């Protein structure tokens, strides 16, 4: 369900979620992707707080989620190799 809050109310929370995801990526060694995502999030957060930037941060939340899953798959694969 879509939030009924304005972008100005949602953006800080989404930005925090992205930064949390970036921290996970950095801890797992995906520093380049973490840097790219952080840079994009900072640009979105530092411009107009509108629906476009809200959607951009939502996309970055998903990008973080997918990147974390990918890193986990790669790590699991290496851990199970002989």
Helices and strands as residue ranges (DSSP letters): H 7-27, H 31-45, H 51-80
